[in-house]
Amino acid sequence: CWSSDEWQSMLAVALLCILVYCIGFGSIFTRAIIQAPQGNNFADKAYQMRWKFLFIKFRASVWWWALVFLAKNFLLNLGFVVMAAGVAQLYWAMSVTMVYTALVVHFQPYRLRLANL
């Protein structure tokens, strides 16, 4: 399966897509989140409109929570890609979800109080 020419050619396409989508967009979002409190970015209407989807769900004191949310989603999906055994995938997903839930209870990042419980 892994030695066929078709598989090898699709591997190159898949790696390119991973670089563009996961690494590229992930780094753009990370840069936007890190730069948010610097200068007048929070007061700038254009900045607010462009990056609103990263900040709108969270309280102002935890503006960085979108990084944790993105990391949680990345780690959940990584477990399904890396681990072949179903039980290992299940344990990985449960572990990531439990750590994320504990962090949510501790930091209470969501604006809606009920979403933090």
C-alpha positions as CSV (number, residue, x, y, z in Angstrom):
1,C,0.0,0.0,0.0
2,W,2.7,2.5,1.0
3,S,5.0,1.7,-1.8
4,S,2.7,2.4,-4.7
5,D,3.4,5.4,-7.0
6,E,-0.1,6.7,-6.4
7,W,0.3,6.7,-2.6
8,Q,3.7,8.4,-2.9
9,S,2.3,11.2,-5.1
10,M,-0.6,11.7,-2.8
11,L,1.8,11.9,0.2
12,A,3.5,14.9,-1.4
13,V,0.1,16.6,-1.8
14,A,-1.0,15.8,1.7
15,L,2.2,17.2,3.2
16,L,1.8,20.4,1.2
17,C,-1.8,20.7,2.4
18,I,-0.7,20.1,6.0
19,L,2.0,22.8,5.8
20,V,-0.4,25.3,4.3
21,Y,-3.5,24.6,6.4
22,C,-2.2,23.5,9.8
23,I,1.1,25.3,10.0
24,G,0.3,28.3,7.9
25,F,-3.2,29.2,9.3
26,G,-2.2,28.1,12.8
27,S,0.8,30.5,12.8
28,I,-1.4,33.4,11.4
29,F,-3.9,32.9,14.2
30,T,-1.2,32.6,16.8
31,R,0.4,35.8,15.6
32,A,-2.9,37.6,15.7
33,I,-3.6,36.4,19.3
34,I,-0.2,37.3,20.6
35,Q,-0.3,40.7,19.0
36,A,-3.8,41.5,20.2
37,P,-2.9,43.3,23.5
38,Q,0.0,45.2,22.0
39,G,-0.6,48.8,21.0
40,N,-4.1,49.8,20.1
41,N,-5.2,46.6,18.5
42,F,-8.2,46.1,20.7
43,A,-9.3,49.6,20.0
44,D,-8.8,49.3,16.2
45,K,-12.1,48.6,14.5
46,A,-10.4,47.0,11.5
47,Y,-8.5,44.6,13.8
48,Q,-11.7,43.8,15.7
49,M,-13.6,43.0,12.6
50,R,-10.8,40.9,11.1
51,W,-10.1,38.8,14.2
52,K,-13.4,38.9,16.0
53,F,-13.9,35.1,15.6
54,L,-10.8,34.5,17.8
55,F,-12.0,36.6,20.7
56,I,-15.7,37.1,20.7
57,K,-16.5,33.9,22.8
58,F,-14.1,34.7,25.6
59,R,-13.9,37.2,28.4
60,A,-11.5,40.1,28.0
61,S,-9.2,38.9,30.8
62,V,-8.5,35.6,29.0
63,W,-8.1,36.9,25.5
64,W,-5.5,34.2,24.9
65,W,-7.9,31.4,25.4
66,A,-8.3,30.8,21.6
67,L,-4.7,29.4,21.6
68,V,-5.7,26.8,24.2
69,F,-8.9,26.0,22.2
70,L,-6.9,25.6,19.0
71,A,-4.3,23.5,20.8
72,K,-7.0,21.2,22.2
73,N,-8.5,20.7,18.7
74,F,-5.1,20.0,17.2
75,L,-4.1,17.5,19.9
76,L,-7.5,15.7,19.6
77,N,-7.0,15.2,15.9
78,L,-3.4,14.4,16.2
79,G,-4.2,11.4,18.4
80,F,-6.5,9.9,15.7
81,V,-3.7,10.3,13.1
82,V,-0.8,9.0,15.1
83,M,-2.3,6.2,17.1
84,A,-3.6,3.1,15.3
85,A,-5.3,1.3,18.2
86,G,-8.8,2.3,18.9
87,V,-8.3,2.0,22.7
88,A,-5.2,4.3,22.5
89,Q,-7.2,6.8,20.5
90,L,-10.0,6.7,23.1
91,Y,-7.6,7.2,26.0
92,W,-5.9,10.0,24.2
93,A,-9.2,11.8,23.5
94,M,-10.4,11.4,27.0
95,S,-7.1,12.7,28.5
96,V,-7.0,15.8,26.2
97,T,-10.7,16.5,27.0
98,M,-10.2,16.1,30.8
99,V,-7.2,18.4,30.8
100,Y,-9.1,21.0,28.7
101,T,-12.2,20.7,31.0
102,A,-10.0,21.2,34.1
103,L,-8.5,24.3,32.5
104,V,-11.9,25.7,31.6
105,V,-13.1,25.2,35.2
106,H,-10.0,26.9,36.5
107,F,-9.9,29.9,34.1
108,Q,-13.6,30.2,33.2
109,P,-12.8,31.7,29.8
110,Y,-16.3,31.8,28.3
111,R,-18.5,34.9,28.5
112,L,-21.6,32.8,29.2
113,R,-21.2,31.6,32.8
114,L,-23.0,28.3,32.1
115,A,-20.5,27.3,29.4
116,N,-17.7,27.3,32.0
117,L,-19.2,24.6,34.1
